[in-house]
Amino acid sequence: MKKNIALIVGGFSGEAEISYKSAITVFNNVDKEKFNIYTIDINPEGWWYKNDHEEKVIVNKDNFSININNQTIKFDAALMCIHGTPGEDGKLQGYFDMLNIPYTSCNAATSALTFNKRFTVAVASFGGIKVAKSVMLLKNNFNDDIAEIANTLKFPLFVKPNNGGSSIGMSKVNEEQFLIQAIHKAFKEDNQVLIEEFIQGREFTIGVFKVKNKIITLPITEIISKNDFFDYEAKYLGQSDEITPAIVDNQITEQIRNAAKKIYQLLNCRGIVRIDFIYNEQNKEPYMLEVNTVPGQSEASIIPQQVKAFGWSLKEFYTTLIEECFI
């Protein structure tokens, strides 16, 4: 008997646009012979399933079910495709845990931790992973005094919302006079802002997942941004070159793969996770930038590229993710 799978899309943040694009790729590549797939759109207006006639069917939040033609459909698992809140920060994971419904992402604790960039780099650093030097600002306590920041960190700096992704609200600041503007830009997206020192080097990203307790790394992608850094336009509007697999020495490849596996294990990750690195060639070490626990799956996204370079079809990949969540 085929299992009913809820493809969770939408969200409450600016990343919802990316979620809907990811959902198209995922829906088109899920094995329909093994699974009944229902797209569930969670957005500020409500939780909905849209049927073949474009009619909205409200989701019963008491037990996460829908009613179609007087038949109640309950879900065996949730295929997570929300980037940002509430699908990547642990909120939905906690909800599904209470209903005892499996899902394809990290658990609630790990999702909440990794959504907070400051907490993530702190835990990674404690585990021996190289990270950039940084400070965090809280909106309620910030009075536009940047003197201490300028004295503590070396320019250039990256200023970004502490919670969130897709490089929304992120800036690269080369001089002190532009720092306050970048901070306020980030505060428009979040009440917490992370400021990090720029690490000179090549930018790489790698997908990591687990199958039967074995951690698997996908081929590494090198990102060469046409902009000053890997911002929203570079990620989603074609303003970057993404080379998969990366043309890189075996030593660097192994360093990044080993660091990625260590981070995946250290943070108790599940499902597909994408980890971003800068490889500092002077120190000959990878520095972790951030961990994405619900990485993009659109046609322009990196994970589908890496899966294909790995020699798998997307159908095989999504089948593996779904089946793994039941273990």
N, C-alpha and C positions, 0 to 999 in steps of 0.2 A: 504494500500500500504506500502510495506516494505521501511524503511529508509536506505539510503546509508551511511555507517559509514566508515571513514578512520581510520585505525589502524596505528598510527604514530610511526615509529621505526627508529633505527639508531642513528644518532647524530654525533657531531664533536669532541667528547672526547673519552678517554679510556673506558668510561662506555658503549660505543656502544655494546661491546660484551655482556654485561648483558642485554641490551635492546633487542637484537635479541632472547635471551633465554626467556625473559619475553613475547615477542610477540607470541612465540609458545604456551605457556600456555593460553594466552588471546584468541588467534585465535581459539584454539581448544574448548574453553568453551563459546564463544559468541553464543547467541541463533540465529542460522541461519534461523529459521522460522520467526523471528521478524525483522532481520536486514540483509542487504547485506553488507558483510564485505570485504574491500579492504585494503591490506597491502601497505602502502606508506613508502618507504625507503628514508629517508633524510640523505645524507652523503656528504662528501666533494666533491664527483664526480658529484653530482646532486640530483634531486628529481625524484624518479621513482616508478612506479607500475609494478610489475612483474606478467605477466599473467600465465595461466596454462601451456603454452609451454615454460616457462622460458624466454620469450621475455620481454625486458624492454620497458615500455611505459612512456614517459616523462610527468611530471606533468606541466600543464599550471599554472604558479604562478600568472598570472593576476587575475584568479578567482578560483584557486585551483580546477581544474578539470582535467579529463583524457579523452582521446578519444579512444574508443574500437570499432572496426568494424564500423567506421564512425559515431559512436554514442557518444555524449558528456555526460559524467557522472559527475554530481556535487554532492557534499557531504552535507548531512544534519547535520553532527557532526563529531568531531575528537575525537577519543579514544587515549589519550596520553600515550605513552609507551617509550618515550625517557628519559633516565636518564642522567642528565648533559645537557650541551648546545647543541642545542637551545630549547630543549623541557621542561626543568625544570627551566630555568632562566628568563622566561618571553618573550623571543624573539618571539617564535611561537605564544604565547598567544596574543601578540600585533598584529601580522599578522592576526590571525583569527578574532580578534575583528574588525579590519578594514574591513574584508570581511563579518562580521556579521554571522560567523559560530560558533555555540556553541562547547564547548570542555569539557572534563571530569576532568580537573585539576583546580588548583587555578588560579585567574586572573593574568594579567601581572604584576601588582604592587606587589601582594603578592608573586608571583613566584620569582621576582627579589629580593625582600627583603629576603626571606627565603633561597635563593641560597647563599646569603652572610652570613656566619655563625656569623660574628662579629655583623652585624646589627640585626640579629635574636635574639641573646642573649641580646643585648642592649634593644630591644623593649620588650622582655619577662621579663627582669629584671625590667624595668619601670612598667610593669603590675603586679609586685609582685611575679613573678616566680623565684625560686632559680636557679642560674647558677654559674658555676665555674669562679673564678677570671682569667682574661686573658689580653693579650696585642696583638696588631696587628702590623705586619711589612709590609712596602711597599718596593718592590724590588729596586725601583729607589733611595730610601733614606737610604737603609741599607748598612753599611760599615763594617760589620763583628764585630761590637762592641756589645758584649753580656753582658757586665758588668751590665748595668741597668736592663736588663731582669732578670739576676740572683739575683739581689738585690730586685727586685719587686715581683717576684713569688717564690713559694716554690716548690722544686723538690719532687717527680717526675713531669714531664711536658708532655703534649701531644702537638706535633707540627704537624700542618696539613694545607693543602691548604685552604684558606678562602672560595673559591668557588669550588664546586665540591662535589663528594660523593664516595660511595663504598670503603672508607678508602684508596683510591689511594694517594700515597705520604705522608702518615701519619706515625709518629713515636712516640714511648714512650721513653722519655729521663730521666734516673735516676740520671745522674751526669752532671755537667756543661761542662766537657771536650768533651762530645758527642753532645752538643747542636748545635754547628755551622754546623756540618755534617747533622743533621736532618733538619735544616732550609734550607740549600741548596737543599736537597732532595725535600722539599715541594715547593721551588721556581721553580723547574723544571716543576711543574704542574700548577702553578698560580703565578701571580705577587703580590699577597697578601698572607701573612702567618699568621695564628692564633696560638698563644701559650697559652695553658690553664693549670691551676693547675689540678693535678690528684685528683679526688674525690673518696675516699675509699668507697666501698659499692657494692651492688648487681646491676647488669645491667638488665634493663627491657626495652621493647619496646612495643608500643601499636598502633594499627590502629584505625583511627578515620574518620568517614564520616558523611554526613548529608542526611537525607531523610525527605522531606516535612517539612523543617525548624527544625527538631529534630536532635540534635547531638547524634550520636551513637558511643560507644566505643566497639571495638572487645576484645575478651579475651586477657589478657596480656601474653607476652612471656618473660621468663627469659633466658638470654644468658650467658652461661658459656663457655668462650673461652678456648681452649686447648693451645692457644698461650698466649703471655704476655698481649694481649688486643684483642678486636674484630676487627682484621685487614681484608684485602682482602681475605686471605686464610681462615680465620675463617668464613667469611661471605659466601663465594662462593665455597670453596674447601673442605668443611666438617670438618674444624678444630675447631668446636664448638659444644656444645650441646645446643639445643633450646627446652625449655620445654614449651609447650602450651597445656592447660593454665598453667601459672606459679603456683607452689605450694607456696602460700604466704598468710599471715594473711589478713583477711578482711579489717583491718584498712589500711594496706599498699596498698591493691588493690584500695580502695576508694580514697586514697590520689593521687595515680597515675591517676586514671580515672578522678578525678575532675581537676587535673592539666592539663591533656590532653585536656579536654573539654574547659577549660579556654584559653589555648593556641590557640586552633582551632578557637575560637570565637575572641580572641584578634587580631589574625593575619588575620582575615576575610578569612579563608580557604574555599575551595570547593573541592569536589571529595574526593578520599581516600588519607589520609595523614598518615604517620607513624612517631611517635615522640619517640625519644630515651631518656631514663632517667638513672641516677645512683641514687639508694636509699641509702642515708647515714644513717646507723642505729644508729650512735652516735647522730646525730641531729634529727633523726626520720623525715626526709623530703626528697622528691624527688628533684633532681637537673636535669634540662633539659640539654641534650647534644646538640641535633640538631633536625631539622624538615625536613622530606623528603616528598616533595610534589608530586613526581612521584616514589613511592616506588617499589622495585622489585616485579615481578610477576612470576618469574621462578619457576620450581618445587622445587628448593632449597630455595626459598624466604619465608619470614615470613608471609606476608599478606595472601597468600593462606592457610597456616596452621591455621591462626587465623579465617579466614572465615569458614573453616570446623569445627573448635571448637565452633564457634558461632551457628552452626546448619544449615548453609546455604550451598547450592551448589555454585560452582563458576559461573555457568550459571545464577543463581538468582542474584548473587552479581554484575556481569558485566552488566546485564540487568538493575539493579537499578542505577548503575553509569551512564549509557547512558541516561536512561529516566530522571534522575535528572538534567542533564545538559541542558535540554530543558525548565526547570522551571525558 
